[in-house]
C-alpha cells in the first residue's frame, strides 16, 4: 500500500515572513509576598479610613449642619395642633358639664 501526498496550497508557507515567534524564557525571579505586622496593617488601615473621611468631608459637605425647613414643621405640626386642640376641648367639656 502506498500513500500519495497531493500538493495543497494551504500547506505552503505564508508570504508574511519567517515563522520565528521568539524565544520563551522563564522569569528571572518569582514574586515574593511582603509580610506586614499586625500593628503596621492596623496603622495603614486607620490612615486610609482617615483619608477617606477627610476627603468626603472636604468635597461633599459630609458632616455639616443641615437645618430642617420650616415648611416641614408646619406640615407635620398643624395636624398635631388640631388633634391636640380637639383633645383639650373634649377634656374641658367633660369637666365643666358636671
VEXKOL-902698 format. One line per field, with one value per atom (N, C-alpha, C, O, CB): residue number from 1; residue in three letters; atom name; x, y, z. Coordinates in Angstrom, 2 decimals, always signed. Glycine has a CB too. Layout:
BEGIN
fimar [NUM/...] .
pafi [ala/...] .
vogu [CA/...] .
xx [X/...] .
yy [Y/...] .
zz [Z/...] .
//
This chain:
BEGIN
fimar [1/1/1/1/1/2/2/2/2/2/3/3/3/3/3/4/4/4/4/4/5/5/5/5/5/6/6/6/6/6/7/7/7/7/7/8/8/8/8/8/9/9/9/9/9/10/10/10/10/10/11/11/11/11/11/12/12/12/12/12/13/13/13/13/13/14/14/14/14/14/15/15/15/15/15/16/16/16/16/16/17/17/17/17/17/18/18/18/18/18/19/19/19/19/19/20/20/20/20/20/21/21/21/21/21/22/22/22/22/22/23/23/23/23/23/24/24/24/24/24/25/25/25/25/25/26/26/26/26/26/27/27/27/27/27/28/28/28/28/28/29/29/29/29/29/30/30/30/30/30/31/31/31/31/31/32/32/32/32/32/33/33/33/33/33/34/34/34/34/34/35/35/35/35/35/36/36/36/36/36/37/37/37/37/37/38/38/38/38/38/39/39/39/39/39/40/40/40/40/40/41/41/41/41/41/42/42/42/42/42/43/43/43/43/43/44/44/44/44/44/45/45/45/45/45/46/46/46/46/46/47/47/47/47/47/48/48/48/48/48/49/49/49/49/49/50/50/50/50/50/51/51/51/51/51/52/52/52/52/52/53/53/53/53/53/54/54/54/54/54/55/55/55/55/55/56/56/56/56/56/57/57/57/57/57/58/58/58/58/58/59/59/59/59/59/60/60/60/60/60/61/61/61/61/61/62/62/62/62/62/63/63/63/63/63/64/64/64/64/64/65/65/65/65/65/66/66/66/66/66/67/67/67/67/67/68/68/68/68/68/69/69/69/69/69/70/70/70/70/70/71/71/71/71/71/72/72/72/72/72/73/73/73/73/73/74/74/74/74/74/75/75/75/75/75/76/76/76/76/76/77/77/77/77/77/78/78/78/78/78/79/79/79/79/79/80/80/80/80/80/81/81/81/81/81/82/82/82/82/82/83/83/83/83/83/84/84/84/84/84/85/85/85/85/85/86/86/86/86/86/87/87/87/87/87/88/88/88/88/88/89/89/89/89/89/90/90/90/90/90/91/91/91/91/91/92/92/92/92/92/93/93/93/93/93/94/94/94/94/94/95/95/95/95/95/96/96/96/96/96/97/97/97/97/97/98/98/98/98/98] .
pafi [unk/unk/unk/unk/unk/unk/unk/unk/unk/unk/unk/unk/unk/unk/unk/unk/unk/unk/unk/unk/unk/unk/unk/unk/unk/unk/unk/unk/unk/unk/unk/unk/unk/unk/unk/unk/unk/unk/unk/unk/unk/unk/unk/unk/unk/unk/unk/unk/unk/unk/unk/unk/unk/unk/unk/unk/unk/unk/unk/unk/unk/unk/unk/unk/unk/unk/unk/unk/unk/unk/unk/unk/unk/unk/unk/unk/unk/unk/unk/unk/unk/unk/unk/unk/unk/unk/unk/unk/unk/unk/unk/unk/unk/unk/unk/unk/unk/unk/unk/unk/unk/unk/unk/unk/unk/unk/unk/unk/unk/unk/unk/unk/unk/unk/unk/unk/unk/unk/unk/unk/unk/unk/unk/unk/unk/unk/unk/unk/unk/unk/unk/unk/unk/unk/unk/unk/unk/unk/unk/unk/unk/unk/unk/unk/unk/unk/unk/unk/unk/unk/unk/unk/unk/unk/unk/unk/unk/unk/unk/unk/unk/unk/unk/unk/unk/unk/unk/unk/unk/unk/unk/unk/unk/unk/unk/unk/unk/unk/unk/unk/unk/unk/unk/unk/unk/unk/unk/unk/unk/unk/unk/unk/unk/unk/unk/unk/unk/unk/unk/unk/unk/unk/unk/unk/unk/unk/unk/unk/unk/unk/unk/unk/unk/unk/unk/unk/unk/unk/unk/unk/unk/unk/unk/unk/unk/unk/unk/unk/unk/unk/unk/unk/unk/unk/unk/unk/unk/unk/unk/unk/unk/unk/unk/unk/unk/unk/unk/unk/unk/unk/unk/unk/unk/unk/unk/unk/unk/unk/unk/unk/unk/unk/unk/unk/unk/unk/unk/unk/unk/unk/unk/unk/unk/unk/unk/unk/unk/unk/unk/unk/unk/unk/unk/unk/unk/unk/unk/unk/unk/unk/unk/unk/unk/unk/unk/unk/unk/unk/unk/unk/unk/unk/unk/unk/unk/unk/unk/unk/unk/unk/unk/unk/unk/unk/unk/unk/unk/unk/unk/unk/unk/unk/unk/unk/unk/unk/unk/unk/unk/unk/unk/unk/unk/unk/unk/unk/unk/unk/unk/unk/unk/unk/unk/unk/unk/unk/unk/unk/unk/unk/unk/unk/unk/unk/unk/unk/unk/unk/unk/unk/unk/unk/unk/unk/unk/unk/unk/unk/unk/unk/unk/unk/unk/unk/unk/unk/unk/unk/unk/unk/unk/unk/unk/unk/unk/unk/unk/unk/unk/unk/unk/unk/unk/unk/unk/unk/unk/unk/unk/unk/unk/unk/unk/unk/unk/unk/unk/unk/unk/unk/unk/unk/unk/unk/unk/unk/unk/unk/unk/unk/unk/unk/unk/unk/unk/unk/unk/unk/unk/unk/unk/unk/unk/unk/unk/unk/unk/unk/unk/unk/unk/unk/unk/unk/unk/unk/unk/unk/unk/unk/unk/unk/unk/unk/unk/unk/unk/unk/unk/unk/unk/unk/unk/unk/unk/unk/unk/unk/unk/unk/unk/unk/unk/unk/unk/unk/unk/unk/unk/unk/unk/unk/unk/unk/unk/unk/unk/unk/unk/unk] .
vogu [N/CA/C/O/CB/N/CA/C/O/CB/N/CA/C/O/CB/N/CA/C/O/CB/N/CA/C/O/CB/N/CA/C/O/CB/N/CA/C/O/CB/N/CA/C/O/CB/N/CA/C/O/CB/N/CA/C/O/CB/N/CA/C/O/CB/N/CA/C/O/CB/N/CA/C/O/CB/N/CA/C/O/CB/N/CA/C/O/CB/N/CA/C/O/CB/N/CA/C/O/CB/N/CA/C/O/CB/N/CA/C/O/CB/N/CA/C/O/CB/N/CA/C/O/CB/N/CA/C/O/CB/N/CA/C/O/CB/N/CA/C/O/CB/N/CA/C/O/CB/N/CA/C/O/CB/N/CA/C/O/CB/N/CA/C/O/CB/N/CA/C/O/CB/N/CA/C/O/CB/N/CA/C/O/CB/N/CA/C/O/CB/N/CA/C/O/CB/N/CA/C/O/CB/N/CA/C/O/CB/N/CA/C/O/CB/N/CA/C/O/CB/N/CA/C/O/CB/N/CA/C/O/CB/N/CA/C/O/CB/N/CA/C/O/CB/N/CA/C/O/CB/N/CA/C/O/CB/N/CA/C/O/CB/N/CA/C/O/CB/N/CA/C/O/CB/N/CA/C/O/CB/N/CA/C/O/CB/N/CA/C/O/CB/N/CA/C/O/CB/N/CA/C/O/CB/N/CA/C/O/CB/N/CA/C/O/CB/N/CA/C/O/CB/N/CA/C/O/CB/N/CA/C/O/CB/N/CA/C/O/CB/N/CA/C/O/CB/N/CA/C/O/CB/N/CA/C/O/CB/N/CA/C/O/CB/N/CA/C/O/CB/N/CA/C/O/CB/N/CA/C/O/CB/N/CA/C/O/CB/N/CA/C/O/CB/N/CA/C/O/CB/N/CA/C/O/CB/N/CA/C/O/CB/N/CA/C/O/CB/N/CA/C/O/CB/N/CA/C/O/CB/N/CA/C/O/CB/N/CA/C/O/CB/N/CA/C/O/CB/N/CA/C/O/CB/N/CA/C/O/CB/N/CA/C/O/CB/N/CA/C/O/CB/N/CA/C/O/CB/N/CA/C/O/CB/N/CA/C/O/CB/N/CA/C/O/CB/N/CA/C/O/CB/N/CA/C/O/CB/N/CA/C/O/CB/N/CA/C/O/CB/N/CA/C/O/CB/N/CA/C/O/CB/N/CA/C/O/CB/N/CA/C/O/CB/N/CA/C/O/CB/N/CA/C/O/CB/N/CA/C/O/CB/N/CA/C/O/CB/N/CA/C/O/CB/N/CA/C/O/CB/N/CA/C/O/CB] .
xx [+0.83/+0.00/+0.89/+1.81/-0.95/+0.61/+1.41/+0.50/-0.66/+2.19/+1.08/+0.34/+0.84/+2.04/+0.47/-0.09/+0.26/-0.08/-1.23/-0.47/+0.89/+0.67/+0.38/+1.18/+1.90/-0.79/-1.18/-0.73/-0.94/-2.72/-0.14/+0.29/-0.94/-1.78/+1.21/-1.03/-2.14/-1.59/-0.60/-2.94/-2.19/-1.65/-1.78/-1.08/-2.36/-2.67/-2.82/-1.62/-1.39/-4.09/-0.86/+0.30/+1.57/+2.59/+0.52/+1.53/+2.71/+2.90/+1.93/+2.57/+4.13/+4.37/+3.75/+3.67/+5.87/+3.30/+2.70/+3.78/+4.97/+1.92/+3.32/+4.26/+4.54/+5.00/+3.71/+4.28/+4.46/+5.82/+6.10/+3.38/+6.64/+7.97/+8.26/+7.64/+8.10/+9.24/+9.62/+8.67/+7.85/+11.07/+8.79/+7.88/+8.41/+7.79/+7.61/+9.50/+10.11/+9.22/+9.04/+11.55/+8.67/+7.80/+8.57/+7.99/+6.67/+9.79/+10.58/+10.93/+10.41/+9.84/+11.81/+12.28/+11.53/+11.47/+13.83/+10.98/+10.28/+11.30/+12.01/+9.12/+11.37/+12.32/+11.56/+10.54/+13.42/+12.07/+11.44/+11.75/+12.75/+11.92/+10.92/+11.21/+12.45/+12.78/+10.01/+13.12/+14.36/+14.13/+14.98/+15.11/+13.00/+12.72/+11.22/+10.42/+13.22/+10.87/+9.47/+8.98/+9.77/+9.28/+7.67/+7.07/+7.21/+6.85/+5.57/+7.73/+7.83/+6.87/+6.99/+9.30/+5.92/+4.97/+5.65/+6.58/+3.82/+5.14/+5.67/+4.78/+3.57/+5.74/+5.36/+4.61/+4.68/+5.76/+5.12/+3.52/+3.44/+3.05/+2.42/+2.44/+3.41/+2.97/+1.52/+1.01/+3.89/+0.88/-0.50/-0.57/-1.52/-1.06/+0.40/+0.44/+0.53/-0.17/+1.62/+1.40/+1.58/+0.31/-0.08/+2.77/-0.34/-1.58/-2.67/-3.39/-2.06/-2.81/-3.83/-3.57/-4.51/-3.87/-2.33/-1.96/-2.28/-2.84/-0.46/-1.94/-2.22/-3.73/-4.20/-1.53/-4.47/-5.92/-6.57/-7.44/-6.53/-6.16/-6.72/-6.34/-7.14/-6.25/-5.14/-4.72/-5.58/-5.98/-3.23/-5.88/-6.72/-8.13/-8.71/-6.75/-8.71/-10.04/-10.06/-11.01/-10.48/-9.04/-8.96/-8.90/-9.55/-7.73/-8.12/-8.02/-9.36/-9.74/-6.95/-10.07/-11.37/-12.36/-13.10/-11.92/-12.37/-13.28/-12.99/-13.91/-13.16/-11.71/-11.35/-11.71/-12.15/-9.86/-11.55/-11.88/-13.39/-13.83/-11.39/-14.19/-15.65/-16.07/-16.92/-16.37/-15.48/-15.83/-15.50/-16.25/-15.10/-14.39/-13.94/-14.79/-15.15/-12.48/-15.10/-15.74/-17.26/-17.90/-15.26/-17.85/-19.30/-20.04/-21.26/-19.61/-19.37/-20.05/-20.48/-21.46/-21.23/-19.78/-20.11/-19.95/-18.88/-19.24/-20.98/-20.90/-21.33/-21.26/-19.53/-21.77/-22.19/-23.60/-24.35/-22.13/-23.95/-25.27/-26.33/-26.20/-25.28/-27.34/-28.45/-29.66/-30.03/-28.75/-30.25/-31.41/-32.68/-32.79/-31.42/-33.64/-34.93/-35.74/-35.84/-35.70/-36.31/-37.11/-38.35/-38.95/-37.51/-38.73/-39.88/-41.18/-42.13/-39.95/-41.25/-42.48/-42.74/-43.89/-42.38/-41.68/-41.86/-42.46/-43.30/-40.53/-42.02/-42.61/-44.10/-44.92/-41.86/-44.44/-45.83/-46.66/-47.75/-45.96/-46.17/-46.91/-47.11/-48.19/-46.19/-46.10/-46.22/-46.86/-47.53/-44.86/-46.67/-47.16/-48.63/-49.30/-46.36/-49.14/-50.53/-51.52/-52.43/-50.82/-51.40/-52.33/-52.19/-53.19/-52.10/-50.99/-50.81/-51.48/-52.09/-49.32/-51.37/-52.02/-53.53/-54.21/-51.59/-54.07/-55.51/-56.02/-57.05/-55.89/-55.30/-55.71/-55.57/-56.43/-54.88/-54.51/-54.32/-55.40/-55.90/-52.94/-55.76/-56.81/-58.15/-58.92/-56.93/-58.44/-59.69/-59.70/-60.74/-59.89/-58.57/-58.48/-58.67/-59.34/-57.15/-58.09/-58.24/-59.70/-60.22/-57.32/-60.37/-61.79/-62.65/-63.53/-62.30/-62.40/-63.16/-62.90/-63.83/-62.81/-61.68/-61.34/-62.08/-62.66/-59.82/-62.08/-62.74/-64.27/-64.93/-62.36/-64.82/-66.28/-66.70/-67.78/-66.74/-65.89/-66.22/-66.16/-67.01/-65.28/-65.18/-65.03/-66.17/-66.76/-63.70/-66.49/-67.48/-68.91/-69.80/-67.23/-69.23/-70.61/-71.14/-72.36/-70.69/-70.31/-70.78/-71.43/-71.88/-69.71] .
yy [-1.16/+0.00/+1.24/+1.36/-0.01/+2.12/+3.34/+4.55/+4.56/+3.42/+5.56/+6.80/+7.85/+7.97/+7.29/+8.60/+9.65/+10.98/+11.19/+9.49/+11.86/+13.18/+14.15/+14.33/+13.64/+14.77/+15.72/+17.10/+17.46/+15.68/+17.85/+19.21/+20.08/+20.20/+19.79/+20.70/+21.57/+22.97/+23.10/+21.03/+24.01/+25.35/+25.80/+26.72/+26.35/+25.17/+25.54/+25.08/+25.62/+24.96/+24.11/+23.61/+24.40/+24.18/+22.17/+25.29/+26.09/+27.20/+27.68/+26.69/+27.60/+28.66/+29.98/+30.28/+28.84/+30.77/+32.05/+33.03/+32.83/+32.61/+34.07/+35.02/+36.20/+37.24/+35.54/+36.05/+37.17/+37.17/+38.07/+37.18/+36.22/+36.21/+34.87/+33.86/+37.32/+34.90/+33.63/+33.27/+34.09/+33.69/+32.06/+31.54/+31.72/+31.23/+30.09/+32.39/+32.51/+33.41/+34.59/+33.09/+32.83/+33.59/+34.17/+34.94/+32.71/+33.84/+34.34/+33.22/+32.11/+35.44/+33.54/+32.55/+32.77/+33.89/+32.63/+31.71/+31.80/+31.60/+30.59/+30.75/+32.57/+32.45/+32.55/+33.23/+33.53/+31.91/+31.93/+33.26/+33.89/+30.74/+33.69/+34.94/+34.81/+33.73/+35.36/+35.93/+35.92/+35.70/+35.12/+37.22/+36.17/+35.99/+35.79/+36.20/+37.21/+35.18/+34.95/+36.04/+36.69/+33.56/+36.23/+37.23/+36.76/+35.64/+37.47/+37.61/+37.29/+38.20/+39.42/+37.47/+37.64/+38.48/+39.24/+38.75/+37.62/+40.45/+41.28/+41.08/+41.27/+42.79/+40.71/+40.46/+41.67/+42.22/+39.20/+42.09/+43.21/+42.69/+41.63/+44.28/+43.42/+43.06/+43.52/+44.33/+43.68/+43.00/+43.38/+44.87/+45.55/+42.54/+45.37/+46.79/+47.66/+48.67/+47.08/+47.27/+48.05/+48.03/+49.06/+47.49/+46.87/+46.78/+47.64/+48.35/+45.32/+47.59/+48.38/+49.86/+50.63/+48.03/+50.27/+51.68/+52.16/+53.24/+51.90/+51.37/+51.76/+51.80/+52.66/+50.80/+50.87/+50.85/+52.08/+52.70/+49.58/+52.45/+53.64/+54.91/+55.85/+53.74/+54.95/+56.10/+56.20/+57.30/+55.98/+55.07/+55.07/+55.53/+56.33/+53.66/+55.03/+55.47/+56.97/+57.65/+54.71/+57.49/+58.92/+59.73/+60.77/+59.22/+59.26/+59.98/+60.00/+61.02/+59.35/+58.87/+58.80/+59.74/+60.46/+57.35/+59.75/+60.62/+62.09/+62.87/+60.34/+62.47/+63.86/+64.26/+65.39/+64.09/+63.36/+63.67/+63.87/+64.79/+62.54/+62.99/+63.15/+64.46/+65.19/+61.95/+64.74/+65.95/+67.19/+68.17/+65.99/+67.15/+68.31/+68.51/+69.64/+68.15/+67.43/+67.57/+67.53/+68.25/+66.49/+66.73/+66.54/+67.27/+67.15/+65.08/+68.00/+68.65/+67.66/+67.90/+69.43/+66.55/+65.50/+66.01/+66.51/+64.25/+65.89/+66.29/+67.72/+68.17/+66.10/+68.45/+69.83/+69.85/+68.88/+70.68/+70.93/+71.03/+71.33/+72.29/+72.13/+70.51/+70.73/+71.13/+70.42/+69.45/+72.24/+72.73/+72.19/+72.09/+74.27/+71.85/+71.37/+72.55/+73.57/+70.61/+72.45/+73.56/+73.80/+72.86/+73.30/+75.04/+75.42/+74.89/+74.65/+76.93/+74.72/+74.18/+72.75/+72.34/+74.20/+72.00/+70.65/+70.70/+69.87/+69.89/+71.66/+71.82/+72.16/+71.66/+72.92/+73.01/+73.41/+72.21/+71.97/+74.58/+71.48/+70.35/+69.27/+68.69/+69.77/+68.98/+67.95/+68.47/+67.71/+67.37/+69.73/+70.27/+70.66/+70.57/+71.45/+71.08/+71.52/+70.41/+70.67/+72.02/+69.20/+68.14/+67.82/+67.52/+66.88/+67.88/+67.60/+68.67/+68.36/+67.52/+69.92/+71.00/+70.85/+71.02/+72.38/+70.53/+70.36/+69.19/+69.31/+70.15/+68.08/+66.93/+67.24/+66.86/+65.70/+67.92/+68.30/+69.27/+69.15/+68.93/+70.23/+71.18/+70.47/+70.82/+72.24/+69.50/+68.75/+67.96/+67.88/+67.80/+67.39/+66.65/+67.55/+67.17/+65.94/+68.75/+69.70/+70.14/+70.26/+70.93/+70.38/+70.77/+69.68/+69.98/+71.08/+68.43/+67.33/+67.24/+66.99/+65.99/+67.44/+67.36/+68.43/+68.14/+67.51/+69.67/+70.75/+70.59/+70.94/+72.10/+70.07/+69.87/+68.81/+68.92/+69.49/+67.79/+66.77/+67.34/+67.03/+65.56/+68.17/+68.76/+69.70/+69.63/+69.49/+70.59/+71.64/+71.17/+71.90/+72.83/+70.06/+69.57/+69.04/+69.00/+68.47/+68.65/+68.09/+69.07/+68.75/+67.47] .
zz [+0.00/+0.00/+0.00/+0.81/+1.20/-0.88/-0.95/-0.79/-1.20/-2.28/-0.17/+0.05/-0.91/-1.16/+1.50/-1.43/-2.35/-1.68/-1.27/-3.73/-1.56/-0.96/-2.09/-3.00/-0.10/-1.99/-3.01/-2.55/-1.39/-3.26/-3.42/-3.09/-2.89/-3.79/-4.19/-1.72/-1.40/-1.14/-0.42/-0.16/-1.72/-1.48/-0.02/+0.40/-2.38/+0.77/+2.17/+2.99/+4.07/+2.74/+2.51/+3.23/+2.93/+3.57/+2.89/+2.00/+1.65/+2.70/+3.27/+0.22/+2.93/+3.92/+3.47/+2.28/+4.15/+4.46/+4.14/+3.70/+3.93/+5.33/+3.06/+2.48/+3.43/+2.97/+1.17/+4.76/+5.66/+6.35/+7.14/+6.70/+6.09/+6.69/+7.32/+7.00/+7.73/+8.23/+8.84/+9.98/+10.41/+9.35/+10.46/+11.47/+12.90/+13.84/+11.21/+13.06/+14.38/+15.25/+14.96/+14.28/+16.33/+17.22/+18.39/+19.15/+17.72/+18.56/+19.68/+20.63/+20.54/+20.42/+21.51/+22.47/+23.78/+24.29/+22.67/+24.31/+25.59/+26.70/+26.74/+25.70/+27.59/+28.70/+30.02/+30.11/+28.61/+31.01/+32.33/+33.01/+32.68/+33.20/+33.94/+34.63/+35.50/+36.00/+35.49/+35.65/+36.43/+37.91/+38.59/+36.23/+38.41/+39.84/+40.03/+39.19/+40.66/+41.10/+41.42/+42.35/+43.04/+42.06/+42.37/+43.26/+44.70/+45.04/+42.90/+45.52/+46.94/+47.69/+47.61/+47.47/+48.41/+49.14/+50.27/+50.90/+49.69/+50.51/+51.58/+52.80/+52.72/+51.16/+53.90/+55.11/+56.02/+56.25/+55.83/+56.54/+57.46/+58.83/+58.95/+56.97/+59.83/+61.17/+61.36/+60.59/+62.24/+62.39/+62.67/+63.00/+62.60/+63.84/+63.71/+64.07/+62.82/+62.70/+65.01/+61.88/+60.65/+59.81/+59.26/+59.82/+59.70/+58.92/+59.54/+58.83/+58.82/+60.86/+61.55/+61.36/+61.14/+63.04/+61.46/+61.29/+59.87/+59.70/+61.59/+58.87/+57.49/+57.22/+56.49/+56.52/+57.81/+57.61/+58.23/+57.61/+58.21/+59.43/+60.07/+59.31/+59.23/+61.52/+58.77/+57.97/+56.71/+56.32/+57.59/+56.09/+54.89/+55.23/+54.50/+54.25/+56.35/+56.76/+57.02/+56.63/+58.02/+57.67/+57.97/+56.69/+56.57/+58.85/+55.71/+54.44/+53.71/+53.14/+53.55/+53.71/+53.05/+53.73/+53.06/+53.05/+55.07/+55.82/+55.53/+55.30/+57.33/+55.54/+55.27/+53.85/+53.62/+55.51/+52.90/+51.51/+51.36/+50.67/+50.58/+52.00/+51.94/+52.61/+52.09/+52.61/+53.73/+54.47/+53.66/+53.67/+55.83/+52.96/+52.19/+50.94/+50.62/+51.80/+50.22/+48.91/+48.94/+48.18/+48.02/+49.79/+49.75/+50.85/+50.93/+49.82/+51.67/+52.77/+53.82/+54.54/+52.27/+53.93/+54.87/+56.29/+56.64/+54.64/+57.10/+58.48/+58.75/+59.90/+58.96/+57.76/+58.01/+58.59/+58.43/+56.72/+59.25/+59.87/+58.81/+58.05/+60.96/+58.77/+57.86/+58.69/+59.62/+57.00/+58.36/+59.11/+58.47/+57.25/+59.16/+59.33/+58.84/+58.34/+59.03/+59.96/+57.16/+56.64/+57.49/+58.01/+55.18/+57.62/+58.45/+57.88/+58.62/+58.60/+56.56/+55.96/+56.46/+56.58/+54.42/+56.73/+57.25/+58.65/+58.99/+57.26/+59.47/+60.80/+60.69/+61.46/+61.59/+59.73/+59.57/+59.10/+59.63/+58.57/+58.13/+57.58/+58.64/+58.73/+56.36/+59.43/+60.45/+61.73/+62.44/+60.76/+62.03/+63.29/+63.26/+64.29/+63.66/+62.14/+62.05/+62.42/+63.21/+60.65/+61.90/+62.32/+63.81/+64.47/+61.50/+64.34/+65.76/+66.62/+67.64/+66.11/+66.19/+66.94/+66.88/+67.90/+66.38/+65.72/+65.59/+66.43/+67.10/+64.12/+66.40/+67.22/+68.70/+69.50/+66.86/+69.05/+70.45/+70.92/+72.04/+70.65/+70.06/+70.40/+70.58/+71.48/+69.32/+69.74/+69.87/+71.17/+71.84/+68.68/+71.54/+72.80/+74.00/+74.96/+72.89/+73.96/+75.06/+75.18/+76.29/+74.85/+74.05/+74.07/+74.70/+75.50/+72.65/+74.35/+74.93/+76.43/+77.21/+74.24/+76.82/+78.25/+79.04/+80.09/+78.45/+78.54/+79.26/+79.24/+80.22/+78.66/+78.15/+78.11/+79.11/+79.69/+76.71/+79.31/+80.30/+81.71/+82.54/+80.17/+81.99/+83.33/+83.65/+84.73/+83.46/+82.72/+83.01/+82.84/+83.29/+82.11/+82.27/+82.14/+83.47/+83.67/+81.08/+84.34/+85.59/+86.43/+87.53/+86.34] .
//
